């Protein structure tokens, strides 16, 4: 008999912003292999540093217990001052990847919202109080504060929190000049109703309260789980592939000068 394909247990977690961080390779590997970001190599330092091909952006993964684990700094350009974004240690990688995917997209979609609040409003996020500046998720576990628009940029925060004391689980921070379309990509991913897939989630979920987090376990083929990152790399690399130009009609050789006798 042929061997039975190996399976692994995969937990599908909703809401995704409370699914814990996930695998950092979901961000770092595509940036390097699909988007051409270079990385330093110092095995003695517990950090990853990736720089964009034009050397204008630097992303660091630093296990800092007192700070943001994912700081990204971008140099000034002709039309925009320098800007930054950073993400806490337990920020789900799917949300950070939405930001970096938008940053590295060579041809941003025209349908991408320019107002970071718009995806939240469409998902029934509401102001926490009358006249308050910000929006809170329907279940009260995520809060977005002071995010600008393309016309009126401004620094902002996205905080996931739990419990009656609103203890922060993670926080994303965006500088005053961070492009609004990138922040909107983050808030769009934040409101995505699809679950986040995790393995070993019982050890890492910020809460096991079924009133807050829904966890559904399923068996998946191990080869499919292992191939998910490779498929992501290929999909992002395909964005940079220039389609071949349609060949035109063959050129005719120049006419020879003929003389009559």
N, C-alpha and C positions, 0 to 999 in steps of 0.2 A: 504494500500500500504506500502511496506517496505520503510524505510527512505532512502533518497538519500545519498550515501556515501559523506562524507565531502572532499572537495578538497582545495588545497592551490595553490597560484601562485608561480611558481618557475622561476627565471630568469637564463638563460643559457648564461654565459658571456665568450666571447673570445676577446683578448687572456687571458688565465687564470691567467697570472701574474699580470693583472690589475683588477682582480675580487674582490679585497679587501680581508681581512683576512679570514672571515668565522668563524665557530664555533670552539673554542679551544678544545672542547671535542673530536673533530675528532682525536686529538693527545693524550690528557691526558688519556681519558677513555681506549682506547686499550692498552696503555702502562701499566696501572694498572691492568686491568682485563685479558688481553690476554698475556701479557709479564711478569707479576709478579713484576712490579716496585712498590715500596712502596712509600707512600706519607705522609707528615706531615699534621697535622690538627691544624691550628691556625686561627679561624674565624675572629680574629681581624687584620690579616695581609692580604692585597689585593694581594696575590701571591700564586702560586702553586709550590711545590717542589717535584720532583719525583726522586728516586734513583733506580738504577738497582739492580737486585738480588745479584750480586757479589760486590755491593757497589763501583764499579769503575766509574760509570757514574752518573752525577747529571744534571737534566734538571730543569730549573726554568722558570716560567712564571711570569714576573714582569712588571707591568704597569709603566714603566719608560719613562717619556716624552722626556728625553734627551739621551736615550740609546737604546740598543737592548732589545726587550721584551722577547726573547727566547734564553738565553745563555745555552749552553750545555758544560760541562767540563768532560773530561775523564782522569782518572789517567794513569800513565805510566805502561807499561807492559814489559815483557822480550824482546820483539822484536820491541817496539815502545815507544818513549817518550810521555809524557802527551800531549794531544791535546784538541782543543776546536772548537766549531762552534757556531754561533749566528745568529738570524734572527730578522729583524725589525718587528714592530707592525703590519704592513699591508701586511706582507708576507702571501700569501695564504696558508691555512693549508694543502692543498693537496701537496704542495711542501715540507713543513717541514715534513709531514707524510712520504713522500718517503724516506727522510733521516733517520728518526727514524725507519721505517720499515726495511730498509737495515741494520741498526745497530743491531736490535734485531732478525734478521733472523738467526735461528740456522743452516741453510744449504744454504748459499748464492748460487745463480744460477751461473753456470760457464759462462753463456752468458752475465752476467753483464759486461759492458765495464769498463776497468781499466783506460782509459783516459777520464777525465771529458769533454774535448773538443769534443770528437768524436760524441756524440749525437747532439751537436750544429752544427758541420760541415754537418752532414747528414740532418739537417733541414735548410740548406742554410744560416746559420749565416756566416758573413764575417768580416775580420779585419776592424776596423774603418778607418784605413789609412794605406798606404804602410809602412811596417816595424813596425807598432804599435803592442803592446803586448796585445792581447785580441780579443774578437769576439763580434759583435753587432747583434741583432736580425734584421730580414728583415724589420720590421716596425720602427726600431730605438728606441724602448722604453725599451730595456733591453741590458745591457752590462756586459760581463764577462771578468774579468781581472786577469792575473797571477795565473791561476790554474795549479797545478802540475800534474804529472802522477805518476803511481806506482813506476817508476824507478827514477823520479826526483821530489820529493815532494816540494811543495812551497805554501806559503800563498796566498789566493785569495779572490776576492770579486765578488758578483753578485749584480748588481744595476738595479732596475726598476726606470725609470725616465720619466717625461712628460714635454711638452712645449719646446719652443725655448731655454729656459735657462737650460733645462735638470734638473729640480727640482726633487730630489730623492723622490720616493714614498715609497720604502723600500730597504733595503740592507741586503744581507746574507754575512757573513764573515766566512772564514775557516782558521784555523791555519796551520802553516807550516807542521805539522805532522798528520793532519786529513787524515784518510784513503781515498785514491783516489776513491775507489769503492763507498764510501758513497757520496762523492761529485758528482760522476758520476750519482748516483741514483737521486740526486737533479736536475742536468742539464737535465737528461732524462725526469723527470716530468715537468721541465720548458718548454721543447719543445713539450710536448704532445698537439696535436691539439684539443683534446676534450675540450668542454667548462666546466667551473666550475659552479656548481649549487649553486644559492644563493636565499635567501628570503629577501625581504626588501632591495634590492640592490640599489634602487634609493637614499636611504639616505646615502649610504656608498661607492659608487663607487668613485674612485679617479678622474675619468673624465666621463663626459657624451657625449663627442665628438664622434659622430658616425663614424668619419673618423679614430678613434683610437680604440674604443671599440664597439663591436657588442653585443647587448642585445636582446635575444629572450625570450619572456614570454610564458610559457605553464602552463596548469593546471595539477596538479598531485594529486593523492589520498593522503590524509593526513597520512594515516597509512603507506604508502610506504615511505614517506619522513621521518616519525618518525622511521621506521625500518632500515634505511640505516646504522646508526651507529651500531646497533646491528649486522647486517650482517657483517660489517667490523670487529667487535670484534671476531665473530665466525671464520671468515676466518683467522685472524692472530693467534688465539688460535689453529687452526688446524695444523699450521706449527710445533707446539711443540708436537703434538701427535705422539708417536712412534707407527708405525704399529705393530700389533701383529705378533709374529713369527709363521711361519708355523710349526704346530706340526709334529714331526718326527714319525716314526713307533713306536708302543708300545714296550716298553722294555720287553724282555722275562725273565721269572723268571729263576734264576740259576738252572742248572740241578742237580738233586739229585744224590748222590752217591748210586748206587745199588750193591748189592752183590748177586751172584748166589748160589743156594743151590745145 
